């Protein structure tokens, strides 16, 4: 409904030493990861090798009623998933966890990311008689694991082989009858971390905030290429694929995707966004009276800009916290009223003032234009628009819905001045590409910035049209 970039999903898994109501912990954890996906949610529980699962469209709280949670029963381990569709679209058969029954047992799989060779893998398995029920690349990962498990001595050995066959971005958790296995692609595009539960069990999660939500303890990030095997024997780490590639985490994890209280690769996300604002202030010295952020994504960067520039920070908008996915989507001519329902200007903060407005990014610019218009109508004398991300100019192939270039405002206009004019702003500037690489500092950590620069750390598909903005929902 609103002009923003989305990430594909969030994953979570818990392995306990004894049987209990692990589904309740998954329910709380998925709530904490809800920002990573709002189209569907699912939980699978393992009870002595039998995997029970429930999954459906909608938010975690909308789908998982008390009765549905009760159907999952008790178990000693469980995996869960929240999803926003990129590859495969919003197809009911793509909702995770994917649960597969094969001749060597059961398998539940959850995946965050996007494969670059999914089509190739799908053709390979279909030619061998496989029947695909959905359209997501996660199903290709599941088929590869099952195929390799037929000859491999263990689930982790099968996954080790699968990682030589799949390419792209994947942070996954697989649950067999006796083990939970987390594995991350060798580039480490998407985050995955390890924790301990309050009862002494082990946790795998996309973000540390979900570990905190169930009173667990963060242990460490899973290394790019690492396979972590959790069983009754404890934790084993398989390092076969570690160090094979440069660690290129998606920079947008810090700019927008992750929750502010999470730590990714040892760096607090909130602090990284403060840093983005400070860099914006250094790169763009603007004479203004107040700096404000677009809730919630632009608030931290706006605070950082204020701290570095000395310009007063103000709460320029009040956000309606109760607008959800059930709200009727507007026609194009009603978009402005929809923006006003979500955001209302605090007139006393901006009236008669020169305003610096900061958002995390600019995609098509449709919502940005309406927000700037609201500020003008509230009495702002100047509006200088800043993005705490560089300009989106290229598709993303690793799990973010930055798609067809014709939909990106930075591709429609050749200069920032032209974009500012189109949006109704007095000026417009983006965080520099160099500045985006300063958001988090850790030895050996680099960033994927392909959606900004067009330079991808691995080969990407050629000749594939991507247009998530116009995707039709299929049920």
Secondary structure, 3 states (H helix, E strand, C coil): CCCCCCECEEEEEEEEEEEECHHHHHHHHHHHCHHHCCCEEEEEEEECCEEEEEEEECCHHHHCCHHHHHHHCCEEEEEEEEECCCCCCCEHHHCCCEEEEECCEEEEEEEEEEECCHHHHHHHHHHCCCCCCCCCCHHHHHHHHHHHHCCCCCHHHHHHHHHHHCCEEEEEEEECCCCEEEEECCCCCCCCEEEECCCCCEEEECCHHHHHHCCCEEEEECCCCCEEEEECCEEEEECCCCCCCCCEEECHHHHHHCCCCCEECCEEHHHHHHHHHHHHHHHCCCCCCEEEECCCCCHHHHHHHHHHHCCEECCCEEECCCCCCCCCCCCHHHHHHHHHHHEEECHHHHCCCEEEEEECCCCCCHHHHHHHHHHHHCCCCEEEEEECCCCCCCCCCCCECCCCHHHCHHHHCCCHHHHHHHHCCCEEEECCHHHHCCCCCCCCCEEECHHHHCCCCCCCCCCCCCCHHHCCCEC
